[in-house]
Amino acid sequence: MFLPCLTFARYVFTQPAVPGFFLPFFTPRKSALNSTTTALRPIPLPLLFLLGSLAAIAPLSTDMYLPAFAAIRQEIGLAAGDVELSFSSYFIGMLIGMLCYGPVSDRIGRKLPLLVGLGLYVCASAAITQAGDLTNLVFWRFLQGLGGCAGAVLTFAIIRDRCDMAQSAHNISLLVLIMGAAPVLAPLLGGWVMELAGWRNVFTALSLFGVALFLYAFVVLDERPVAHHGDSGFFAVLREYLDLLKSSRFMTFVLIQALVMGGMFSYIIGSPSVLMDIHGISPGMFGYFFGANAIGVMIAGQLNRALLKRFAPVEILRPALWLPLLGGALLVIDAQLAESTLWLVLPGFFLAVCSVGFVNPNASALAMADQGRRAGKASAILNGAIFGFGMLAGLLLNLCYTGTTATVAWLMFGCAMLAICVGRRL
C-alpha cells in the first residue's frame, strides 16, 4: 500500500503544469490508448457468470455477516469493537494473498491457483462456524480472505488472457451487473439466514457458495497456455513487481481506480452514520437508498458498454473522473451549511457512486492492456491498491469522524480531486 502512495506522490509533485488544465479530459489525444476495436466480442456467458461470481466473493464475505455483529458479540462474549477485528483480518489476508496468487498464476496458469484459493476459502468458512473465541474467529477470517482473494485477483487476469483492451472494458462492464448487485443483496441474505438459522449458518452459506464455485470453475474454466519467462524465484518476482510500480502508464490507471474506490469505500463506511444518525433515516429505508446507488452503478456500467461501441476506454475515462468530484463538491457544500440537507447529500452520494460504473471497467482494461505474461502480478497490484486505499479511507474516516457530514464529504472530495490530478497524465 505504501509503494503506490509514494508513486502517487512522485506523479503529483513532478508533473509539469499543463496549459488548459480542464481541456484534456474532454479532448481526444492521438495515442495508442485511444485505439478502438471494431468487434467487441463478449466472453461466453458461462465463463462470464463464473467471473462475476468470483468478483462477488469479497462483498458477500464482508457484508453478509454485518447484521450478525451483535449476535456474534453476545454469543462469544466479546467486548465492543472486537468483532470488527475479524473484518480487518479478512482484508489483511486478502492483501497478502493477492501478492502471492498473481505471480504463481503467471507461472503455472490461472486454474490451479484459483481452485486452491477456493478450497482454502471453503475450509476457512466452514471452520468459522465452529469458532468459540475471538482468536479463532480472527484467524479463520484471515484464512478466508487469503483464499477468497484468488477470485478477485484472477478475474482481471483471466479477462486479460482472452481480450484486448476495448473487449476487456466491455466485459468488465458486464461484470458490474453482478458486482453491483452483491453489496445490495449480501446484507439482506445475511440477515435472513441469521434470523432463520443463526449467525454461524451465514458462514455455512458462504462455504456452500465456495463449494459451488469450486465445482463450477473446475468444469467451466479452460486453462490457457502460460509462457515461462526466465527465473521465477523470489527476487525475480520482486523485480517484476517493482517494474510495474515504476511503470508510469500502468500506475496512472491503478491510482485513478484506487482513488475513486477510496471515495467509494468512504461512502460505504460513512453513509450509515450520515443517513441514519444525522438525518434519522430508518435502517429499512437506508437499504433502499443504498440499493438505489448500487443500481446506479449497474446502469452506469451498461451505459459504459454502449459508449464503448463509439469511444475508446480512455475517452470515456477522462470525463467520468469529474462525476465523483461533482458528487464530492455537493457533499462539501452541504457540510458548510448550518444544517445538512438530503437534497445535497443524496445526489452527492449518487454521482460519486455511479462513477464507479464508468471508471472501473475502463481504468482496469487500460491498466491491464499491455501486461500479457505478467497479468497476474498486474492484477494483484491493481486489486491490492484498491483495497489498500479503501482500508486507508476507512482508517481516516474513523480517526477524523466528528459526527457531521464534513469528514465523509471532504474525504470523498479529496479522493476525487487526487484522481483528477493523476488523470492529467491521460
N, C-alpha and C positions, 0 to 999 in steps of 0.2 A: 504494500500500500504506500510505503514511503517513497519508493523509487518513482512511481508515477507522479507523486506530488512534486518531487524535485524536478522531474522532467517538465511538468507543467510550469513551474516557476521559471525555468530556463526559457520556455517558449514565450511567456508573457513579457518578461523583462528584457529579452534580447530582440524581440520582434520590432523592426523599424516601423516608424509611423507610416501609415498608408493614406494618401490623399483620398478624400471621398470615402470615409470610414463605412458608411452605411451602404454604399452602392454595390460592393462586391457580392452581397448576399442576394441580390436580385438580378445581376447582370451576368449571363453565362460567360465563362472564360474558355479559351481554347486550351484544352487539357485532356490528357488521357482519361481523367476522371469523368469527363463529360460524355464519353462514348456510350452509345445506346446499343441495344440488342434488337434485332429485327423480330425474332421469335422468342417469346417468354414461355418456355416450356415448364409447366408445373411438375414438381416431384410427384410420383404416383401416390394416390390417396392413402393406401395402407401405410406407406412409409411416412407420409406427412402426419398421419394420425399418431404414429409412434413418436415422432419428433415433438409434436405438440404435447403429448402426454409426458414425455421426458422433461420438457421445459416446465411443466406444471408441478413437478415433484417439490421444488423449493416452496412455492406459495402454499401448497397443500400441507407440507410438513410443518410449516411455521404457523399458518393461520387456522388450521383445523383444531388445534388444541388450545387456542387462545380463550375460548369460552370455558375451558376446564381449569383455568389457573386457580380459581378459588377452591374447587373441589380437590385438586392435587395438594394444595397447601394444607387443607384441612385434614385429608386422609393420612398424608405422610407426616404431618406435624411440622411444617416449615414456617420460618419467620417471613415477614413481609419482604419481598424482593428476592427471596431465594429461588422461586420458580423461574424468574427471569434469567437466572444463570444458565438454565437449560436452553433458553432461547439463544443466548450468546455463544454457548459451547457448540451449538449446531452450526453457526456461521463460522466459527473458528475452524471446525472440521471441514467445512466447505472450502475455505480459503486454502488450507493446506492440501486438501485433495486435488483441487484444481491444478495446482502446480505439478502434481505427480501424474495425473491421467493424461495431460497434454503431451508431454514428451514420450510417455510409454505408447500412446496411441499412434504417434508419428512413426514409431519404430516397428511396432508389431501389428498395427491396424486398429480399427475402431471397435470391432465387435467384442473381442475378448475382454478388453478393459471395461467396456460397458456392462457386460454380463457379470464380471467380478464386482463392480461397483453396486449393481442392483442386488447381487447376492448378499453383500455386506449390509446394504440398506434393509433388506428383508429381515436378516438376523437381528440387527440392532433394533428395528421397530418391534419385533416380537419380544426381545429382551426387556424393552421399556415396560411392557405390560406386567412384568414381574418385579419392577423396581420398588423397593421398600424404603429407600432413604435418598437424601439429596445426592450423595456421591454416585450411586448407581444411575440415578436419573441423568445427571450431568454427563457421566462417562458414556452411557449408551446414546445419548443425544449427540455427543461428539462423533461417535462412530456412525450414527445415522447420517450426519452431514458429510462425513468422509466418504461414505458410499453413495449417497444420493446426488452429490455434485457431479458424478460422472455423466449423468444425463444432461446437465446444464452445459458442461464443457464440450461434450462430444456432439451435441446438436448442431452447433455452428460449424464444427469441423466436418461433419457428415454432409451438410449442405454445401460447404465449400468444395468437397471432393467431387460433387456431382454437378455444380452450377458455376456459371460465370458471374460477374458482378451484378448485372441487372437481374439475372434469374434468381440470384441469392436474395436480393431485396424483395423481389416478387414473392418468393416462397416464405421468407420470414414474415412478410405482411400477412400471409395466410395463417401462420402460427399465432399471430396476435389474437386471432379469434379465440383460440384455446387458452393462451396465456392471459388474455384479458378476463376470461370467464372464471379462471381458477381462483383469484383472490376474492371474487364475489361469492362463489359457491362454497369455498372452504369453511368459513366460519359458520355458515348455515348448516352444512353437513356435520361439522364437528359438534355444534350444539344439539343437533337432532340425535346423533349417535350417543352423546354423553347423557342426554335425558332418557334415552331408551335403554342403554346398556352400561352406563358408567364411563368415566374418563379413560380407563385402561383400554377399552374397546375402540377408542379413537385410534390408538396405535395398532390395534389388531387390524382395523380397516386399512391403515397405511401399509401394513405388512402384506395384506392380501393384494393391495394395489401394486406393490412391488413385485409380487409373485406373477401377477398377470402381465406386467410389463416385461419381466424376465422371459416368460414363455413367448410372448408376442415378438420381442426383439430377436429371440433365438430363431424364430420362423421367418420373420419378415426381412430382417436386415441382412443384406448380402455384403460380403467383405470385398472391398476394393484392394487391389494390389498396392503395396506400400514400397516406395523406392528407398533403399537403405543408403544413407549418405554418411560416409566416414565413421568416426568414433561416436558411440552413443553413451560414453561414460559421463560421470557427474559434471566434470569441468567442461566437456563439450556441450552438454545441455545448458549449463550456466552461461557459456559464451553465446549460445543462440538466444537465450532469454535476454542477455544484455544487448545483443544486436537489435532485437525487437524493441527494447526500451529506448535505444538510440535512434530508431527509425523515425524521422520527422513525420512522414505521412501517416504511418501506422498509429503513432501515439496521438496525433491530432484527432483522429476519429475515435480512438479509445477514450481520450479525455473528454471529448464532446459528449459521448454517450454516458460516461461515468458521471459527469457533472449534471446532466439532465436527469439521470436516475437518482443522483443525490437529492435533487429537488423533489423527485417522486417519493423517495423514502421519507423525506421531511414531511410530506403530505400524509403518508400512511401513518407515521408515528404521531404527528401533531394534530391531524384533523379530528380525532375523537375528543381531545380537550377543547379545541376551538369550537366545534359544533355542539357538543353535548354539555360541556361545563360552562362555556361562556354564553352560548346562545340558547341553552336549555332544550336542545332537540332530544327527543326520546331515543333510546337505543334502537327501537324498531324503525323509527324514521331515519336514523343515521344510516341504517342498512340500505334504505332506498337511495339516499344521497350518494353513498359510497358506490352502490351499484350503477347509478346513472353515470358517474365518472368513468367507471370501468367499461360501460357500454360505449362511452365516447371514445375511449382508446380503441375499441374494436372497430367502430365506424371509421376512425381516422386511418387505421391500418388498411381497411378495404378501399378507402379513397386513395391511399398511397398506391395500392395496386393499380388503380385506374390511371393515376398520374404517370406511373412508370411506363405506360404504353406510349407516352409522348415526350417524357423528360428523362434525363439521366438521373441517377440517385443523388449526385452532388447538387444538381439544380433544384431538387426538392428539399434537400437538407438545409441549404442556405436560408431560405425564408422561414422554414419550420423552426429555426432556432429563436425566432422572435416571439413565438407563441408563449413559451414559458416565461420570457421576460415580460411580456404584456400581462400575463396572469400574476406574476410576482409583483408588478407595479401596482395592480389593483389592490393586492393584499397590503402593500406598503402604504398606499393611500388610506386604506381602511384603518391601519394601525395608528395613523396620525389623528384620526377623529376622536372626539371625546367619548363616543360610544360606537362600538363595532356594529356594522350592519351586514346582514346576509346578502343585500343587493350588490355588495362588492366582493364578499368572501366567496360566495358560490361560483360566480363566473370566473373569479381568480383561480380557484382550485380547478375548475373545469378546463380552462385554457392550458394551464400548466400540465395537467394530467393527460389531456388529449394529445399534446405534442409528442408524447412517447410513441404514439402510433405512427408518426412520421419519422421521428429521429432514430429510433432503434433499428428498424429494418434497413434504412439507408446507411447509417453510420456503421452498423455491423457488416453489411455487404462490402462497403468501401474499405473497412479495416482488414477484412479477410481476403480481399481481391487478389493480392499478389503473394499470398503466403505459401500456397502449394504444399511442399513437403513438410513444412513446419506449422500447418494449420492447427494442429492440436495445441502446440505451445502458444500460438497467437490467440486461440480461443480461451486458453487458460488465463492469459494476461487480461483479455477483454472482460471476461466474467469476474476475475479477481478484482479488477479495478471498479467494476460496477458495485459489487458487494462491499468492497473496501470503502468506497466513497459513501455508500449507504450507511455503513456502520459509523463512519466519521460524522455524517449528518445527524444520525441518531444520538451520538455522544454529545455533539454540540448543542442539540436541542434540549437534551436532559440537563446539561450543565447551565444553560443560559435561560431556561424557560422561566417566565415571570408571571404566568397566569393570564397573559393577554395574547392577542394575535401577533404582537410585534416580533417575537422570536421566530415563529414559523414563517411570517411574511418576509423578514429580512434574510433568513436562510434560503428560502426558495428564490427570492430575487437575486441573492448573491450567487447562487449556483448558476442561474440563468445568465447573469452578466459575465461570469467567468467563461461559460460555454461560448458566448458571443466573442469574447476576447480570443479564445483558442480558434474559433471559427474564422477569424481574419485570415488564416493561412489557406483557406479553401480557394 
